[in-house]
Amino acid sequence: MDTSSPHDEPIYLPILRNGQNEREVVREFAGLNRFGELRDKKLLYPLLEITDTEDFQDLQVYQQAGDKLFIEFPEYLGEQENHALKAEIDDLLALYEGQSEFYREHEDEIDVPVISGRPGEDLLDSYNRVKEQFDEVAVRLLLSDERDNGELAEVNEIGLKISSSDPIVLDLLDTTNLEEGGYDYLDALGEIFAENRTIVANAMNVYQGEAYNWGPEIASEYGFDGFGDFAVGGRYPPIIPNLHELRKTYRQYGVDDFEIREFEGETYEEAVQELEAWEEWRQDHCPFCRQLGSRDEDCTSHVAKQARVGHYIHSVLENDLEWLAEQRA
């Protein structure tokens, strides 16, 4: 199979939910001179999952940082009970019949809407309705790792019906077996969407098994245009019963590899001190590492999250997309 891509610039798609920490990180990438070379010949496509209509008030922050902003009404978050956003998402779902109505109501505020869900007729119907209003529609397919459940046939039908100019996000729901050969039909997906900009999403182990980012390697192997993820975070934000009793974990992405190291402590300050004692820690790596290393007070959860997410995105732009471009050359 020819795994070359018809498109030039590699893509990183950070999947974000609007919050103070996310906005602070994204502002750092919004056209600052020091990131000119870092952003050269690469594409940053933030995908913002709307969890409250007030999120629209902050769209400019994400638009200024990204080459293109994807907006999603994340219906899938309402399908699982045990996560911190459940009540908020249920309130939002009560206001709209579905994604197509949501995008129709907010047409003037959205750059690229995202139709998401399991492959099937319902998703294709939603796509067709939204496509009547928008020149570009992204399709985010939530995929299991089994090829014999009819999903592949549904995906092939979608590939035949959608425009080749619309980007595709292949979102992997089951990542625990990626190292052992899970998702053995990715080559078929690469052929189905050969003319589209195609992004593999969430090919990352964070909470189960070895902490590792498979996104760049999968994108390279199957000829995808890029990869995306929750920036070393999880798909479903956990419900934490008592913040003061649980040990804190700080996750640091490798600078020259795809590994994710974990550092623990009773507090975030203790976890970060473990990071700083690590012989490979580089305070001068990026603005986010410098901010973390020069803190005057104990590290809070906000400081830790901004450093973790900012360092990760910086590392992806600095190293992973460079590596992916070299592999595709």
Beta strands, then each sheet from edge to edge (+ up, - down):
strand 1: 11-17
strand 2: 43-44
strand 3: 47-49
strand 4: 70-72
strand 5: 112-117
strand 6: 138-143
strand 7: 168-172
strand 8: 198-201
strand 9: 204-205
strand 10: 212-213
strand 11: 226-229
strand 12: 248-253
strand 13: 260-265
sheet 1: 2+ 1+ 3+ 4+ 5+ 6+ 7+ 8+ 11+
sheet 2: 9+ 10-
sheet 3: 12+ 13-
end
